[in-house]
Amino acid sequence: MNTQPDRIIIFDTTLRDGEQSPGATLNMDEKLTIARQLSRLGVDVIEAGFPCSSQGDFEAVRQIAETVGVEGGPTICGLARAKKADIETAAEALKSAASARIHVFLSTSDIHLEYQLKKSKSEVLDMAEEMVAHAKSFLDNIEFSPMDASRSDSEFLYQVIERAIAAGATTVNIPDTVGYNTPQEMGALISGIRENVPNINQAIISVHTQNDLGLATPNALAALESGARQVECTINGIGERAGNAALEELVMALHVRRQYFNPFLGRSRESEEPLTRIDTREIYKSSRLVSNLSGMMVQPNKAIVGTNAFAHESGIHQDGVLKNRQTYEIMDATSIGWTNNQIILGKHSGRNAFNSRLQELGYELSETELNKAFLRFKELADKKKEITDWDLEAILSDEIQQAPELFRLELVQVSCGDSARPTATVTLRTPEGEELSDAAIGTGPVDAVYQAINRVVNVPNQLIEFSVKSVTAGIDAIGEVTIRLRHEDRVYSGHAAHTDIIVASARAYVNALNHLSATLRQGNQASNLSAHQQN
């Protein structure tokens, strides 16, 4: 392995850290869809999950390793605590990948050692060496992370890293776990490691920056300037708490400011050689896909991929752009794959043309899923003159990429007005196939619908977020609804789209309740299995 690569390695953790965003839980098919798109995007490493955390995560990592981790594809990585069981489970999940990596992590800060790990420094040193060596017995490609490195004692951190490399770690990842550092501190941290760890040249230095203070991207770039050669990031910056460094921000910073970053990688300032292997034309498509499937909407003013990223309201800006776009734009929207592409399909169009466009957007559907999506497309084509890519993505999010369908909305009917009490009637099909109806009065039509649904499903929850947006312009636009609800300190999201916003609201709520109900069922099954084993 070249421990001093002349480019930046992009390690994407959307499917691991990104999925830890409250309410962003993905099912198996959704994870595979995103993994395939990450491969098209050109990421070097996909951290597919934490195999030991659940059977579902294990199976997701296994399937991604088998279907996406093919020869010539990205390295597939599984996370593991510094425990033999975790490492062995990760190795098992990854065994079918052409290129695989086990990522072992272990806390090193004083506060983590005292309150979470409850281990002495000498014990942690031994654990790091022993567990990295154990992982090395399964794979050559081993990454080690000293968790909370940015708040760890420097001298102790150097010792842990040295022991991990001596035991076989080929990548050493330095996490700013709680987003505490400033860019100057992050750069100094990496420089200190390079200067004080004797065997550091035997491993690639990586960095993982959280966004708690809004500094994830600048911290990561500062680390790259100081010698890090791998950066861990997620699509749209999703992740634990305030999220991670956003892949699209890092990649485009390296792309647009290539002349600035070239010297840090030993290149001539004028070199046109790309600094990453990312196909930037796939960025916008990747952003939309992750947003749709995770239910984590992208804010309009989000850098690179927000809807306002290439919009100009000021008259002065508009005048300049009309004369020369470079007056107020430092990158071309088409460089990230942003187009106003509209498919010319209608109610007489065939499935092959429809499916071809879906594949171009990054979706690979089964025959059953394609049939369902095509029917929705035909219904929409009867209502709209022009069908955009965004409309197609809304159809797929609503009809195909959903939670396990435990409850299905069969009917929603609302009566409301400025002089009437909003009343809703709903009919749901239960997991047992029974149709149940109920009605409720609310403060508004959506509240009435949700109260009626709650009476049928009968699962306590608290609605904490409700958002509505138009997919495209025009009176015939599809409306997208995203909701988040809480049950016992856990957040579940739901997403749906329809030309009728009340129907979209009802479907989004049922979608979130299906995520919740599926989790409850899995918990009950695990409890029953445990009780059976004890008996």
C-alpha positions in Angstrom: 0.0 0.0 0.0 1.2 3.5 -0.9 1.2 5.3 2.4 1.8 8.7 0.7 -0.8 8.9 -2.0 -0.7 11.9 -4.4 -4.4 12.4 -4.1 -7.1 12.6 -1.5 -8.9 9.3 -0.6 -12.7 9.8 -0.1 -14.1 7.6 2.6 -17.9 7.9 2.6 -19.7 7.1 5.8 -23.3 8.0 4.7 -24.5 4.5 5.4 -22.9 4.3 8.8 -22.5 7.7 10.5 -25.0 9.3 8.2 -27.7 6.8 9.1 -27.2 7.8 12.8 -29.1 11.0 12.1 -32.2 10.9 14.1 -35.0 9.6 11.9 -32.8 8.7 9.0 -33.0 4.9 9.3 -32.7 3.2 5.9 -34.0 -0.2 4.9 -32.0 -2.8 3.0 -33.0 -1.8 -0.5 -32.4 1.8 0.3 -28.9 1.1 1.5 -28.1 -0.9 -1.6 -29.5 1.9 -3.8 -27.3 4.5 -2.1 -24.2 2.2 -2.2 -24.6 1.7 -5.9 -24.8 5.4 -6.4 -21.7 6.0 -4.2 -19.9 3.6 -6.4 -20.9 5.5 -9.5 -19.9 8.7 -7.7 -16.4 7.3 -7.4 -15.8 7.2 -3.7 -12.8 5.1 -2.7 -14.2 3.6 0.5 -17.8 2.9 1.5 -18.3 2.4 5.3 -21.4 0.3 4.8 -22.4 -0.1 8.5 -21.6 -1.4 11.9 -22.2 -5.2 11.5 -22.2 -6.1 15.2 -24.9 -3.5 16.0 -27.8 -5.5 14.7 -28.7 -8.4 12.3 -30.0 -5.8 9.9 -26.8 -3.9 9.8 -24.8 -7.2 9.4 -27.0 -8.2 6.4 -26.7 -4.8 4.8 -22.9 -4.8 5.0 -22.9 -8.4 3.7 -25.1 -7.6 0.7 -23.2 -4.4 -0.1 -19.9 -6.3 0.0 -21.4 -8.9 -2.3 -23.1 -6.6 -4.9 -21.1 -3.3 -4.8 -17.7 -4.5 -3.5 -16.8 -6.1 -6.9 -13.4 -6.1 -8.5 -12.5 -2.6 -9.5 -15.2 -1.1 -7.2 -14.9 0.7 -3.9 -13.4 -0.8 -0.8 -16.2 -1.9 1.5 -15.6 -1.1 5.2 -17.3 -2.3 8.4 -17.0 -0.6 11.7 -16.0 -2.5 14.9 -15.4 -1.7 18.5 -12.1 -2.9 19.9 -13.7 -6.2 20.8 -13.1 -9.6 19.3 -16.8 -10.3 18.6 -17.2 -7.1 16.8 -14.1 -7.7 14.6 -15.1 -11.2 13.8 -18.6 -10.2 12.9 -17.3 -7.5 10.6 -14.9 -9.9 8.9 -17.7 -12.3 8.3 -19.9 -9.6 6.8 -17.1 -8.4 4.5 -15.7 -11.7 3.3 -17.3 -11.5 -0.2 -15.9 -8.0 -1.1 -13.1 -7.9 -3.6 -11.5 -5.1 -1.4 -12.5 -4.9 2.3 -11.5 -3.0 5.3 -12.2 -3.4 9.1 -12.4 -0.1 10.9 -11.6 -0.6 14.6 -12.2 2.3 17.1 -11.3 2.8 20.7 -11.7 5.9 23.0 -8.6 7.7 24.0 -9.6 10.9 25.7 -9.5 11.2 29.5 -13.2 11.9 29.8 -14.1 8.8 27.7 -11.7 6.6 29.6 -13.1 7.7 33.0 -16.8 7.8 32.3 -17.5 5.6 29.3 -14.7 3.0 28.8 -13.7 2.8 32.4 -10.2 1.7 31.5 -6.7 2.9 32.3 -4.3 4.3 29.7 -2.1 1.2 29.9 -5.1 -1.0 29.3 -6.2 1.0 26.3 -2.7 0.8 24.8 -2.8 -3.0 25.2 -6.3 -3.2 23.8 -5.4 -1.1 20.7 -2.5 -3.3 19.9 -4.3 -6.6 20.6 -7.5 -5.7 18.7 -5.8 -4.3 15.6 -3.6 -7.4 15.5 -6.8 -9.5 15.7 -8.4 -7.6 12.9 -5.2 -8.0 10.9 -5.5 -11.8 11.1 -8.6 -11.5 8.9 -7.7 -8.7 6.5 -4.6 -6.7 5.5 -6.6 -3.4 5.2 -7.2 -2.2 8.7 -8.2 1.3 9.9 -7.8 2.4 13.5 -9.6 5.4 15.1 -8.6 6.8 18.5 -12.1 8.1 19.4 -12.3 11.7 20.7 -8.7 12.2 19.5 -9.1 16.0 19.4 -9.7 16.0 23.2 -7.0 13.4 24.0 -3.7 13.9 25.7 -1.2 14.4 22.9 1.6 12.2 24.3 -0.9 9.4 25.0 -2.4 9.7 21.6 1.0 9.4 19.9 1.6 6.2 21.9 -1.7 4.6 20.9 -1.3 5.4 17.3 2.3 4.0 17.3 1.1 0.8 18.9 -1.8 0.5 16.4 0.4 0.9 13.4 3.0 -1.6 14.8 0.1 -4.1 15.1 -0.9 -3.7 11.5 -3.1 -0.6 11.0 -2.7 0.7 7.5 -4.9 3.8 8.0 -5.0 5.9 11.2 -8.1 8.0 11.4 -8.1 11.1 13.7 -11.6 11.9 14.7 -12.8 15.2 16.0 -15.7 13.2 17.5 -17.6 16.1 19.1 -16.7 18.8 16.6 -14.6 20.7 19.2 -11.5 21.8 17.2 -10.9 24.9 15.1 -9.1 24.6 11.7 -5.8 25.8 13.2 -6.0 23.3 16.0 -6.9 20.5 13.6 -4.0 21.3 11.4 -1.7 21.4 14.4 -3.0 18.0 15.6 -2.2 16.3 12.3 1.2 18.0 12.2 2.0 16.9 15.8 1.1 13.3 14.9 3.4 13.4 11.8 6.2 14.7 13.9 5.9 12.6 17.0 4.7 9.1 15.9 7.9 7.3 14.7 6.2 4.9 12.4 3.5 7.2 11.0 4.9 6.8 7.4 3.7 3.2 7.5 0.0 4.4 7.5 -2.2 6.8 5.7 -3.5 9.6 8.0 -7.3 10.1 7.8 -9.5 12.6 9.4 -13.2 12.5 10.6 -14.7 15.9 11.5 -18.1 16.5 13.1 -20.0 19.7 12.5 -21.1 20.7 16.1 -19.6 24.2 15.7 -20.2 24.3 11.9 -16.5 23.7 11.3 -16.4 20.2 9.9 -15.5 21.1 6.3 -12.8 23.7 7.2 -11.4 21.4 9.8 -11.1 18.6 7.3 -9.4 20.9 4.7 -7.0 22.1 7.3 -6.1 18.5 8.1 -5.4 17.8 4.4 -3.1 20.8 4.3 -1.2 19.4 7.2 -0.7 15.9 5.6 -3.9 13.9 6.0 -4.6 12.0 2.8 -8.0 10.5 3.6 -11.1 12.4 4.6 -14.3 10.8 6.1 -17.5 12.5 5.0 -21.2 12.0 4.1 -23.5 13.1 1.4 -25.2 16.3 2.4 -23.2 16.3 5.6 -25.8 14.1 7.4 -24.8 12.3 10.6 -24.8 12.2 14.3 -26.0 15.4 16.0 -25.1 18.3 13.7 -23.6 16.0 11.1 -20.3 15.4 9.3 -18.1 17.1 6.8 -20.2 17.2 3.5 -18.6 15.2 0.7 -19.9 17.6 -1.9 -18.3 20.6 -0.1 -14.9 18.9 0.3 -14.7 17.6 -3.2 -15.8 20.8 -4.8 -13.4 22.9 -2.6 -10.6 20.6 -3.8 -11.9 20.9 -7.4 -12.5 24.7 -7.6 -9.4 25.6 -5.5 -7.1 23.0 -7.0 -4.3 25.5 -7.6 -4.3 26.3 -3.9 -4.3 22.7 -2.7 -1.9 21.3 -5.4 1.3 22.2 -3.5 0.2 20.4 -0.3 0.2 17.2 -2.4 3.6 17.8 -3.9 2.2 18.9 -7.2 2.9 22.0 -9.3 0.5 24.8 -8.6 -0.8 24.7 -12.2 -1.4 20.9 -12.4 -4.9 20.0 -13.8 -4.8 16.5 -12.4 -7.9 15.9 -10.2 -7.3 15.7 -6.5 -9.9 13.0 -6.0 -11.4 10.2 -8.0 -14.9 11.6 -7.6 -17.0 12.1 -10.7 -18.4 15.5 -9.8 -21.2 15.2 -12.3 -22.7 12.6 -10.0 -22.8 14.9 -7.0 -26.2 16.4 -7.4 -27.8 13.1 -8.2 -26.3 11.6 -5.1 -27.5 14.4 -3.0 -31.1 14.1 -4.2 -31.0 10.3 -3.8 -29.8 10.4 -0.2 -32.2 13.3 0.7 -35.2 11.4 -0.7 -34.4 8.0 0.8 -33.3 9.3 4.3 -36.0 11.9 4.6 -33.3 14.5 5.5 -34.2 17.5 3.4 -31.5 19.7 2.0 -31.8 23.4 3.1 -32.2 25.8 0.2 -29.0 27.7 1.0 -26.9 24.6 1.5 -23.5 24.9 -0.3 -23.1 23.2 -3.6 -26.4 21.2 -3.7 -29.0 23.6 -2.2 -31.8 24.9 -4.5 -30.4 28.4 -4.1 -26.8 27.5 -4.6 -26.8 28.8 -8.2 -29.7 31.3 -7.8 -29.3 35.1 -8.0 -31.9 37.5 -6.6 -29.9 40.7 -6.4 -30.2 43.0 -9.5 -26.5 43.6 -9.4 -25.7 39.9 -9.3 -28.3 39.1 -12.1 -26.8 41.8 -14.3 -23.3 40.4 -13.8 -24.3 36.8 -14.4 -26.1 37.7 -17.6 -22.9 39.3 -18.9 -20.6 36.6 -17.6 -21.5 33.9 -15.2 -18.1 33.9 -13.6 -18.7 37.4 -12.2 -20.7 35.8 -9.4 -20.3 32.0 -9.8 -17.1 30.2 -9.0 -18.3 26.9 -10.4 -20.5 25.7 -13.2 -23.8 24.1 -12.1 -23.4 21.4 -14.8 -20.0 20.4 -13.2 -22.0 18.8 -10.3 -24.6 17.3 -12.6 -27.2 20.0 -12.0 -29.5 20.2 -15.0 -33.1 21.3 -15.7 -33.6 18.1 -17.6 -37.2 17.2 -18.4 -38.0 13.8 -19.7 -40.3 13.8 -22.8 -42.6 11.0 -21.6 -46.3 10.8 -21.5 -49.2 8.4 -20.9 -48.4 6.6 -24.2 -44.7 6.2 -23.4 -43.2 2.7 -22.9 -41.7 1.2 -19.8 -38.3 0.8 -21.4 -37.9 4.6 -21.9 -39.2 5.2 -18.4 -36.8 2.6 -16.8 -33.8 4.0 -18.7 -34.4 7.4 -17.2 -34.7 6.0 -13.8 -31.4 4.1 -14.2 -29.7 7.4 -15.3 -31.0 8.9 -12.0 -29.3 6.1 -10.1 -32.3 3.9 -9.4 -32.3 0.1 -10.1 -35.8 -1.4 -9.6 -37.1 -4.9 -9.5 -39.8 -5.9 -11.9 -42.5 -5.4 -9.2 -41.1 -2.0 -8.2 -40.9 -0.9 -11.8 -44.5 -1.8 -12.4 -45.7 0.2 -9.4 -43.6 3.2 -10.3 -44.8 3.1 -13.9 -48.4 3.1 -12.9 -47.8 6.1 -10.7 -46.0 7.8 -13.6 -49.0 7.2 -15.9 -51.4 8.6 -13.3 -49.2 11.7 -13.0 -48.8 12.1 -16.7 -52.6 12.4 -16.9 -52.4 15.4 -14.5 -49.2 17.2 -15.6 -48.0 18.4 -19.0 -44.3 18.1 -18.2 -42.7 15.5 -16.0 -39.3 16.5 -14.5 -36.6 14.3 -12.9 -37.7 15.7 -9.5 -41.2 14.4 -10.2 -39.8 11.0 -10.9 -37.8 11.0 -7.7 -40.9 12.0 -5.8 -42.8 9.1 -7.3 -40.0 6.7 -6.3 -39.7 8.0 -2.8 -43.5 7.8 -2.3 -44.2 4.5 -4.0 -41.1 2.4 -3.9 -38.5 3.4 -1.3 -40.6 3.1 1.8 -40.6 1.4 5.1 -42.0 -2.2 5.4 -45.7 -1.7 4.6 -47.3 -2.8 7.8 -50.1 -0.3 7.6 -51.5 0.9 4.3 -53.6 4.0 3.7 -56.7 3.0 1.8 -58.8 6.1 2.1 -58.5 9.7 3.4 -61.3 12.1 3.3 -61.4 15.6 4.8 -64.0 18.3 5.4 -62.9 21.8 6.4 -63.4 25.5 5.8 -63.3 28.8 7.6 -66.7 28.2 9.2 -66.4 24.4 9.7 -64.6 22.2 12.2 -61.9 20.2 10.3 -62.9 16.6 10.2 -61.1 13.6 8.7 -62.1 10.0 8.0 -59.4 7.5 7.3 -59.3 3.8 6.4 -56.1 1.8 7.0 -55.3 -1.8 6.2 -53.6 -3.5 9.1 -50.6 -5.9 9.0 -53.2 -8.7 9.4 -55.1 -7.6 6.3 -58.1 -6.1 8.2 -59.5 -2.7 7.1 -60.2 -0.3 10.0 -61.8 3.1 9.7 -62.0 6.0 12.2 -62.7 9.7 12.2 -61.4 12.7 14.2 -61.8 16.4 14.6 -58.6 18.5 14.6 -57.3 22.1 14.6 -56.8 21.8 10.9 -57.2 19.2 8.1 -53.8 17.6 8.6 -54.2 17.5 12.4 -57.6 15.8 12.0 -56.1 13.2 9.6 -53.2 12.5 12.0 -55.6 12.1 15.0 -57.7 9.7 13.0 -54.7 7.6 12.0 -53.5 7.5 15.6 -56.9 6.2 16.7 -56.4 3.3 14.2 -52.7 2.5 14.7 -52.8 3.1 18.5 -49.0 3.6 19.0 -48.1 6.5 21.2 -45.9 9.1 19.5 -45.2 12.8 19.4 -45.1 14.7 16.1 -42.0 17.0 16.3 -41.6 18.2 12.7 -43.9 18.7 9.7 -42.6 20.3 6.5 -44.2 20.7 3.1 -42.6 21.8 -0.2 -43.4 21.9 -3.8 -41.3 19.6 -6.0 -41.5 21.9 -9.0 -43.1 25.2 -9.9 -46.7 25.4 -11.1 -50.2 24.9 -9.8 -50.0 21.2 -10.8 -46.8 20.6 -8.9 -46.4 17.5 -6.7 -46.2 18.4 -3.0 -43.6 16.6 -0.8 -44.3 16.1 2.9 -41.6 15.1 5.4 -42.5 14.5 9.0 -40.5 13.4 12.1 -42.1 11.8 15.1 -40.7 10.7 18.5 -41.4 7.5 20.4 -39.5 6.7 23.6 -36.6 9.0 22.8 -36.1 7.7 19.3 -37.0 9.7 16.1 -38.6 8.2 13.0 -39.1 10.0 9.7 -41.7 9.7 7.0 -41.8 11.0 3.5 -44.5 11.1 0.8 -45.4 13.0 -2.4 -48.7 13.6 -4.1 -50.5 16.2 -6.1 -53.0 16.4 -3.2 -51.1 17.7 -0.2 -53.6 16.2 2.3 -53.0 12.7 0.8 -49.2 13.3 0.9 -49.5 14.3 4.6 -51.4 11.2 5.4 -49.0 8.9 3.5 -46.0 10.5 5.1 -47.4 9.9 8.6 -48.3 6.3 7.9 -44.7 5.9 6.5 -43.2 7.1 9.7 -45.5 4.9 11.8 -44.5 1.9 9.7 -40.8 2.6 10.5 -41.8 2.9 14.2 -44.0 -0.3 14.1 -41.3 -2.3 12.3 -38.8 -1.3 15.0 -41.2 -2.3 17.8 -41.9 -5.7 16.1 -38.2 -6.4 15.7 -37.7 -5.6 19.4 -40.6 -7.9 20.4 -39.2 -10.7 18.2 -35.8 -10.3 19.8 -37.3 -10.4 23.3 -39.3 -13.5 22.5 -36.2 -15.2 21.1 -34.2 -14.4 24.2 -37.0 -15.7 26.4 -37.2 -18.9 24.4 -33.4 -19.4 24.6 -33.5 -18.9 28.4 -36.3 -21.5 28.7 
